[in-house]
């Protein structure tokens, strides 16, 4: 209720829309959250954070066409990964792979994207791709990913 009042006072403040949408999500009302985030995008169509938040929720709600519309503009690797996480949350792993692949192509030196891709590929039964991505993560950051990747590869071989 306080957020609705705040929105009346400051109808152009994106943070209020985001907080209100988050509240609706916590209440299990994804549809109302979606409508609120759509309004935030309409408010300032070029505001990347609003588009990413809407795309993230659209991924969770399996509204792929909205995700495609929101990412048709140039958005950064970190935001592509965030939307990919929305697909992971809704167990749409093939779509998560698409977005994490795009993120890894935009930010070639981020081992996290390759590590997530390795897990996603393995989950989908693509062993060779999983091994390749895991090795890329290790190659990019052996200090933080070396042991994890070695353990991951042992598990892949044990399957």
Legacy VTK file of the C-alpha trace (Angstrom):
# vtk DataFile Version 3.0
C-alpha trace
ASCII
DATASET POLYDATA
POINTS 159 float
0.000 0.000 0.000
2.854 2.405 0.793
4.373 1.713 -2.613
1.081 2.460 -4.372
0.928 5.769 -2.500
4.536 6.511 -3.436
3.677 5.839 -7.073
0.859 8.400 -6.913
3.300 10.975 -5.540
6.156 10.098 -7.943
4.611 8.437 -11.003
7.865 8.723 -12.976
10.165 6.973 -10.488
11.286 3.604 -11.864
12.489 2.297 -8.508
8.931 2.414 -7.169
7.687 0.354 -10.114
10.492 -2.159 -9.551
9.764 -2.444 -5.820
6.030 -2.813 -6.456
6.658 -5.550 -9.036
8.968 -7.343 -6.611
6.243 -7.183 -3.955
3.710 -8.729 -6.329
6.180 -11.494 -7.187
6.688 -12.275 -3.502
2.905 -12.568 -3.216
2.897 -14.981 -6.163
1.146 -12.537 -8.483
3.380 -12.613 -11.538
0.713 -11.132 -13.808
0.370 -7.944 -11.766
4.154 -7.697 -11.481
4.397 -8.056 -15.263
1.876 -5.249 -15.859
3.763 -2.961 -13.472
7.060 -3.618 -15.258
5.405 -3.011 -18.631
4.380 0.423 -17.334
7.971 1.085 -16.258
9.178 0.313 -19.794
6.450 2.487 -21.331
7.525 5.324 -19.040
11.038 5.425 -20.530
11.390 2.957 -23.418
15.156 3.496 -23.722
15.872 2.699 -20.032
17.826 -0.576 -20.158
17.217 -1.592 -16.530
13.443 -1.425 -17.026
13.698 -3.602 -20.145
15.957 -6.108 -18.415
13.642 -6.391 -15.410
10.655 -6.963 -17.703
12.614 -9.513 -19.764
13.727 -11.348 -16.595
10.125 -11.676 -15.413
8.953 -12.562 -18.928
11.498 -15.402 -18.931
10.133 -16.706 -15.634
6.572 -16.458 -16.975
7.545 -18.204 -20.256
6.755 -15.169 -22.401
9.566 -15.634 -24.857
8.219 -13.087 -27.363
8.514 -10.327 -24.745
12.066 -11.403 -23.917
12.966 -11.255 -27.617
11.437 -7.789 -27.930
13.316 -6.494 -24.886
16.693 -7.908 -25.969
16.346 -6.879 -29.613
18.097 -3.663 -28.615
21.754 -3.658 -27.646
22.037 -4.810 -24.042
25.110 -5.803 -22.099
26.440 -9.234 -21.238
25.587 -8.934 -17.544
21.949 -8.205 -18.361
21.768 -11.075 -20.849
23.005 -13.355 -18.065
20.378 -11.949 -15.696
17.631 -12.765 -18.186
19.233 -16.182 -18.665
18.822 -16.683 -14.921
15.111 -16.025 -15.352
15.006 -18.920 -17.794
16.998 -21.087 -15.395
14.475 -20.265 -12.647
11.657 -21.470 -14.894
13.687 -24.497 -16.068
13.812 -23.363 -19.699
17.406 -24.446 -20.044
17.587 -24.266 -23.841
16.668 -20.581 -23.730
19.101 -19.995 -20.855
21.843 -21.494 -23.028
20.983 -19.017 -25.811
21.301 -16.036 -23.496
24.421 -17.199 -21.693
26.028 -17.916 -25.080
25.258 -14.360 -26.160
26.637 -13.034 -22.866
29.857 -15.021 -23.265
30.280 -13.691 -26.806
29.886 -10.098 -25.607
32.219 -10.504 -22.627
34.865 -12.952 -23.761
36.836 -12.809 -20.506
34.090 -13.668 -18.008
34.651 -17.219 -16.731
31.318 -17.266 -14.872
29.345 -17.331 -18.131
31.336 -20.342 -19.330
30.913 -22.108 -15.980
27.144 -21.627 -16.081
27.063 -22.784 -19.706
29.002 -25.911 -18.736
26.351 -26.798 -16.166
23.507 -26.012 -18.542
25.002 -28.086 -21.342
25.578 -31.026 -19.023
22.004 -30.729 -17.760
20.793 -30.954 -21.362
23.009 -33.949 -22.128
25.616 -32.134 -24.234
28.765 -33.567 -22.638
31.309 -32.299 -25.171
29.988 -28.739 -25.013
29.929 -28.933 -21.206
33.573 -30.010 -21.120
34.569 -27.291 -23.595
32.846 -24.529 -21.611
34.247 -25.777 -18.293
37.756 -25.726 -19.738
37.219 -22.160 -21.002
36.228 -21.063 -17.486
39.348 -22.709 -16.061
41.557 -21.194 -18.753
40.204 -17.682 -18.091
40.538 -17.872 -14.300
42.545 -20.898 -13.138
42.856 -19.550 -9.605
39.109 -19.386 -8.942
37.843 -22.051 -11.329
40.661 -24.602 -11.534
39.601 -26.897 -8.687
35.885 -26.470 -9.400
36.359 -27.343 -13.057
38.519 -30.365 -12.237
35.795 -31.639 -9.905
33.129 -30.893 -12.530
35.082 -32.814 -15.176
35.431 -35.803 -12.819
31.643 -35.801 -12.416
31.134 -35.570 -16.179
33.403 -38.559 -16.745
31.622 -40.519 -14.008
28.258 -40.116 -15.754
LINES 1 160
159 0 1 2 3 4 5 6 7 8 9 10 11 12 13 14 15 16 17 18 19 20 21 22 23 24 25 26 27 28 29 30 31 32 33 34 35 36 37 38 39 40 41 42 43 44 45 46 47 48 49 50 51 52 53 54 55 56 57 58 59 60 61 62 63 64 65 66 67 68 69 70 71 72 73 74 75 76 77 78 79 80 81 82 83 84 85 86 87 88 89 90 91 92 93 94 95 96 97 98 99 100 101 102 103 104 105 106 107 108 109 110 111 112 113 114 115 116 117 118 119 120 121 122 123 124 125 126 127 128 129 130 131 132 133 134 135 136 137 138 139 140 141 142 143 144 145 146 147 148 149 150 151 152 153 154 155 156 157 158
